Amino acid sequence: MSSTPDNELRERVSDRAVVITGASSGIGEALANRLGDAGAKVVLVARSADKLQEMKQGIEARGGTAFVYSADLSDAEDTQRLIASVLAEHGQIDVLVNNAGISIRRSVAKSYDRVHDFERTLALNFLGAVRLIMGFLPGMRAQKQGQILNVSTIGVQVNPPRYGAYIASKAALDAFSRVLGVEAHKDGVKVTTIYMPLVKTPMMKSTTIYDAFPMRSAEQAVDLIVEGIIHQRKRVAIPVGNLFEFAYGVAPNAVERFLNGAYQLYPESGDKKDQRESVSRDAAMFKRVFEVVTRRARRRSPGRG
């Protein structure tokens, strides 16, 4: 039996076709390199064909195998074209990692005339992922094995303000995945949700409020996905996310009050106010809210460490 995570990962993915969406940067890029080095046949999916070609060359230079597919997963027709092309070339897919996503930071009060924000996030984060699942799931069921990993967000557990569209799209995928897990239980198909914490990726650059928060690197974030692949758990989450989820279950009003306090403190995206002037103060206060909620959750959670 292997004793290291990399050896265990190699046992799971070596010579297996693994589709990774959002593979051209951030978490997707780091994951593709990790799986390529572990012997997977990495199927790289993103809109940027040039970047994917560079990644393919890098993976192959290290002895790995990679394939490039450019597609816009928010577009139904383009996604179906992608699915048909991948199946025609590979016959079957062993692992699907739904990592591609778009995040919008905007309060409900600023969204009354922006329902299209919800449509945009649902188109990629939910419907794009569901189309891929529907395309590759029949083959997984036929071969009685396979895994679908959906990269969700700790926000689904914490409910932070101003991310209603983003979190709603991820929560929809979570709910679908739970139902799918029940239906596919005896088919040998594993469904895993990764509740990803804050990660330093290009998507986070526009939100300066998080500059004062500890964030994981893309490589550290990949460790959570690798854990999901190796152990094939239903859920992979960090302790603070689980604590927030538990706290909301036992004391939702208290959690809501704390989070509303944070909502009042930090600025809206696009406000004229220079966010850099207030980020340290606001972030410190928000972190205080975070600490109070988690401390209360620990007190209310017998047997949880």
Summary of the structure (lengths in Angstrom):
residues: 305
radius of gyration: 19.8
end to end distance: 29.0
largest distance: 58.1
contacts: 999
relative contact order: 0.11
helix: 60%
strand: 14%
